[in-house]
């Protein structure tokens, strides 16, 4: 399931709408819309968490920090990808992107309260 949700998030980051994504993934539009809304509501915090992991995992963070992707949503997806690349280079070369996201979030990527709001 994490791969399906991740695919929806990636498609949204490239500009697809929830109905188009739902058809492409064979899921109800209301379900996809819910995933996208939950991710969008925390996108900046998600980007921060994954950027922190990225910085922790690489020797020269400036060399691998993702460029702005055009929206907070796309920035968060780019941060997940960048952290995944760092995990792949350091630990498991075949680590799937959205499995890394699930591991980092302890399965709570779209759950209420994750990541904790900044204080």
Helices and strands as residue ranges (DSSP letters): H 2-13, H 18-25, H 29-41, H 43-57, H 61-64, H 72-90, H 97-104
